[in-house]
Amino acid sequence: MSWLSRLFAGSSGDKPEAEPVLHEGFRIFVDPIKESAGFRVAARIEKEIGGEVRVHRMVRADTVSTAEAAAEMTLRKAKSLIDQQGESIFN
């Protein structure tokens, strides 16, 4: 199974959740949303802070035609968000 398949595995209710991608101490769960025109870029970003798991749901306006492209773009945008805003995404 390719790494993209593993990343995208969590986006459907029937499949088990995919392994998170670790980036700068954050866990990124790639979870594009299926839409009629393709797939919307979306992910769940988590980090444990002070013993509490904080969660941010990232949903972007970007849509792409394939699940694989959505997974790639989602991961790239989630990493960029983390690099730019860090823990402030939880505020």
Secondary structure, 3 states (H helix, E strand, C coil): CCHHHHHHHHHCCCCCCCCCEEECCEEEEECCEEECCEEEEEEEEEEEECCEEEEEEEEEEEEECCHHHHHHHHHHHHHHHHHHHHHHHHC
